[in-house]
Amino acid sequence: MFEHRLAPLLPWPAFRRRLLWTTALGLGLIAISLAVGMVGYKLTAPREMSWTDSFLNAAMILSGMGPVEQFENCDCKGAKIFAGFYALYSGLALISIAGLMFSPIFHRFLHKFHLEQEGKSGK
């Protein structure tokens, strides 16, 4: 996906397309993860949880803030297990999606730095 270290720096139009592609992919993964969380909360909650409450809980866990509904005073093992696995997934997903979305910027910076270093060393 990225150019070789000896290749010239990617032109701005191609870099913008790459950045838009990774941003769209990251936002798509966020939307899918949020939808899975909403459906999971809707299906496992002990009481009839509204779609708005399901969205709130899924969004808060996905963003790393933590759950809103604690399920403390209920015998709802399914909801607690889902919330735990969803929180584990969300922690990894947050880091992975951020890395995916920012990878073109990091690569461009490092590639430009590497090209400048090669130019100074005379290689």
Secondary structure, DSSP 4 states (H G I P E B T S, - for coil): -PPPTTSPPPPHHHHHHHHHHHHHHHHHHHHHHHHHHHHHHHHH-SS---HHHHHHHHHHHHTTS--S---TTS--HHHHHHHHHHHHHHHHHHHHHHHHHHHHHHHHHHHHHHHHHHHHHT-
